[in-house]
Amino acid sequence: MNLHKYKITSNHKLSSKALELGLSDLDKLSHWLKTLEYKRTSNKEDLSLVFTEKCGTCSSKHAIFKRIAVENQFQEFKLIIGLFKMSHLNTPGIGKALSQTNLNYIPEAHCYIRTE
């Protein structure tokens, strides 16, 4: 999908913060979000902290993408939550903790953006 065609022009809070950083379209925003450290912000209720603290989780990164899409009337982007079986096969480092509890997996949630 060509995210370059989705220009950020809104003067709403999050769009304005993106524009201040030179993130003028959803492609630039997407690439910038991917480079951020995976780390929780100091207040998960304030999405603008992703910009100021330069970090975020999958939830906050995808939520900020969706919010900016909405601020710019791009309704085709959906914020989705999916559940999967997290195990040593798909999540390196979890095997030891699972073996200590005699579990093969634990249910885990992950957010993502879907379109088309």
GUMIRO-84826 format. One record per residue (C-alpha): residue number from 0; residue in three letters; x, y, z. Coordinates in nm, 2 decimals. Example, Ala and Ser with C-alpha at 12.3 -4.5 7.8 and 13.67 -1.06 7.14 Angstrom:
# GUMIRO-84826
seq 0	type ALA	c1 1.23	c2 -0.45	c3 0.78
seq 1	type SER	c1 1.37	c2 -0.11	c3 0.71
//
This chain:
# GUMIRO-84826
seq 0	type MET	c1 0.00	c2 0.00	c3 0.00
seq 1	type ASN	c1 0.13	c2 0.35	c3 -0.09
seq 2	type LEU	c1 0.11	c2 0.54	c3 0.24
seq 3	type HIS	c1 0.28	c2 0.85	c3 0.07
seq 4	type LYS	c1 -0.06	c2 0.95	c3 -0.07
seq 5	type TYR	c1 -0.20	c2 1.00	c3 0.28
seq 6	type LYS	c1 -0.09	c2 1.35	c3 0.36
seq 7	type ILE	c1 -0.10	c2 1.47	c3 0.72
seq 8	type THR	c1 -0.26	c2 1.82	c3 0.71
seq 9	type SER	c1 -0.48	c2 1.83	c3 1.02
seq 10	type ASN	c1 -0.40	c2 2.09	c3 1.29
seq 11	type HIS	c1 -0.52	c2 1.85	c3 1.56
seq 12	type LYS	c1 -0.28	c2 1.77	c3 1.85
seq 13	type LEU	c1 -0.11	c2 1.45	c3 1.73
seq 14	type SER	c1 -0.11	c2 1.55	c3 1.36
seq 15	type SER	c1 0.06	c2 1.88	c3 1.46
seq 16	type LYS	c1 0.32	c2 1.70	c3 1.66
seq 17	type ALA	c1 0.39	c2 1.47	c3 1.36
seq 18	type LEU	c1 0.42	c2 1.77	c3 1.13
seq 19	type GLU	c1 0.67	c2 1.94	c3 1.37
seq 20	type LEU	c1 0.90	c2 1.63	c3 1.32
seq 21	type GLY	c1 0.87	c2 1.65	c3 0.95
seq 22	type LEU	c1 0.63	c2 1.35	c3 0.93
seq 23	type SER	c1 0.41	c2 1.48	c3 0.65
seq 24	type ASP	c1 0.24	c2 1.16	c3 0.54
seq 25	type LEU	c1 0.15	c2 0.82	c3 0.68
seq 26	type ASP	c1 0.45	c2 0.65	c3 0.52
seq 27	type LYS	c1 0.69	c2 0.88	c3 0.70
seq 28	type LEU	c1 0.50	c2 0.84	c3 1.02
seq 29	type SER	c1 0.50	c2 0.46	c3 0.99
seq 30	type HIS	c1 0.87	c2 0.44	c3 0.93
seq 31	type TRP	c1 0.94	c2 0.68	c3 1.22
seq 32	type LEU	c1 0.72	c2 0.47	c3 1.45
seq 33	type LYS	c1 0.91	c2 0.15	c3 1.35
seq 34	type THR	c1 1.24	c2 0.30	c3 1.45
seq 35	type LEU	c1 1.13	c2 0.39	c3 1.80
seq 36	type GLU	c1 1.25	c2 0.19	c3 2.10
seq 37	type TYR	c1 1.00	c2 -0.07	c3 2.22
seq 38	type LYS	c1 0.93	c2 0.07	c3 2.57
seq 39	type ARG	c1 0.62	c2 0.19	c3 2.76
seq 40	type THR	c1 0.57	c2 0.56	c3 2.79
seq 41	type SER	c1 0.54	c2 0.72	c3 3.13
seq 42	type ASN	c1 0.16	c2 0.75	c3 3.09
seq 43	type LYS	c1 -0.02	c2 0.52	c3 2.85
seq 44	type GLU	c1 -0.32	c2 0.75	c3 2.85
seq 45	type ASP	c1 -0.13	c2 1.03	c3 2.68
seq 46	type LEU	c1 -0.04	c2 0.92	c3 2.32
seq 47	type SER	c1 0.15	c2 1.24	c3 2.26
seq 48	type LEU	c1 0.43	c2 1.10	c3 2.49
seq 49	type VAL	c1 0.53	c2 0.87	c3 2.20
seq 50	type PHE	c1 0.66	c2 1.18	c3 2.03
seq 51	type THR	c1 0.82	c2 1.34	c3 2.34
seq 52	type GLU	c1 0.97	c2 1.03	c3 2.50
seq 53	type LYS	c1 1.05	c2 0.87	c3 2.16
seq 54	type CYS	c1 0.93	c2 0.52	c3 2.25
seq 55	type GLY	c1 0.62	c2 0.31	c3 2.26
seq 56	type THR	c1 0.47	c2 -0.04	c3 2.26
seq 57	type CYS	c1 0.29	c2 -0.20	c3 1.97
seq 58	type SER	c1 -0.03	c2 -0.07	c3 2.13
seq 59	type SER	c1 0.07	c2 0.29	c3 2.16
seq 60	type LYS	c1 0.25	c2 0.30	c3 1.82
seq 61	type HIS	c1 -0.05	c2 0.16	c3 1.64
seq 62	type ALA	c1 -0.30	c2 0.37	c3 1.83
seq 63	type ILE	c1 -0.11	c2 0.69	c3 1.74
seq 64	type PHE	c1 -0.11	c2 0.59	c3 1.37
seq 65	type LYS	c1 -0.48	c2 0.52	c3 1.39
seq 66	type ARG	c1 -0.56	c2 0.85	c3 1.57
seq 67	type ILE	c1 -0.36	c2 1.05	c3 1.32
seq 68	type ALA	c1 -0.54	c2 0.87	c3 1.04
seq 69	type VAL	c1 -0.87	c2 0.97	c3 1.20
seq 70	type GLU	c1 -0.76	c2 1.33	c3 1.25
seq 71	type ASN	c1 -0.70	c2 1.34	c3 0.88
seq 72	type GLN	c1 -1.03	c2 1.17	c3 0.78
seq 73	type PHE	c1 -0.86	c2 0.85	c3 0.66
seq 74	type GLN	c1 -1.13	c2 0.61	c3 0.77
seq 75	type GLU	c1 -1.00	c2 0.30	c3 0.59
seq 76	type PHE	c1 -0.74	c2 0.22	c3 0.86
seq 77	type LYS	c1 -0.87	c2 -0.01	c3 1.13
seq 78	type LEU	c1 -0.70	c2 -0.07	c3 1.47
seq 79	type ILE	c1 -0.73	c2 -0.44	c3 1.53
seq 80	type ILE	c1 -0.64	c2 -0.66	c3 1.83
seq 81	type GLY	c1 -0.54	c2 -1.01	c3 1.77
seq 82	type LEU	c1 -0.47	c2 -1.30	c3 2.01
seq 83	type PHE	c1 -0.21	c2 -1.56	c3 1.96
seq 84	type LYS	c1 -0.04	c2 -1.85	c3 2.15
seq 85	type MET	c1 0.29	c2 -1.71	c3 2.27
seq 86	type SER	c1 0.54	c2 -1.99	c3 2.30
seq 87	type HIS	c1 0.92	c2 -2.05	c3 2.27
seq 88	type LEU	c1 0.85	c2 -2.11	c3 1.90
seq 89	type ASN	c1 0.74	c2 -1.76	c3 1.82
seq 90	type THR	c1 0.88	c2 -1.55	c3 2.11
seq 91	type PRO	c1 1.25	c2 -1.60	c3 2.19
seq 92	type GLY	c1 1.33	c2 -1.59	c3 2.56
seq 93	type ILE	c1 0.98	c2 -1.71	c3 2.68
seq 94	type GLY	c1 1.07	c2 -2.08	c3 2.69
seq 95	type LYS	c1 1.23	c2 -2.08	c3 3.03
seq 96	type ALA	c1 0.94	c2 -1.90	c3 3.20
seq 97	type LEU	c1 0.69	c2 -2.13	c3 3.03
seq 98	type SER	c1 0.88	c2 -2.45	c3 3.13
seq 99	type GLN	c1 0.89	c2 -2.33	c3 3.49
seq 100	type THR	c1 0.51	c2 -2.32	c3 3.49
seq 101	type ASN	c1 0.46	c2 -2.63	c3 3.29
seq 102	type LEU	c1 0.28	c2 -2.43	c3 3.02
seq 103	type ASN	c1 0.32	c2 -2.48	c3 2.64
seq 104	type TYR	c1 0.21	c2 -2.13	c3 2.57
seq 105	type ILE	c1 0.02	c2 -1.83	c3 2.71
seq 106	type PRO	c1 -0.24	c2 -1.62	c3 2.53
seq 107	type GLU	c1 -0.10	c2 -1.29	c3 2.42
seq 108	type ALA	c1 -0.26	c2 -0.99	c3 2.26
seq 109	type HIS	c1 -0.11	c2 -0.78	c3 1.98
seq 110	type CYS	c1 -0.24	c2 -0.47	c3 1.80
seq 111	type TYR	c1 -0.20	c2 -0.40	c3 1.43
seq 112	type ILE	c1 -0.35	c2 -0.18	c3 1.16
seq 113	type ARG	c1 -0.56	c2 -0.33	c3 0.88
seq 114	type THR	c1 -0.67	c2 -0.17	c3 0.56
seq 115	type GLU	c1 -0.84	c2 -0.28	c3 0.24
//
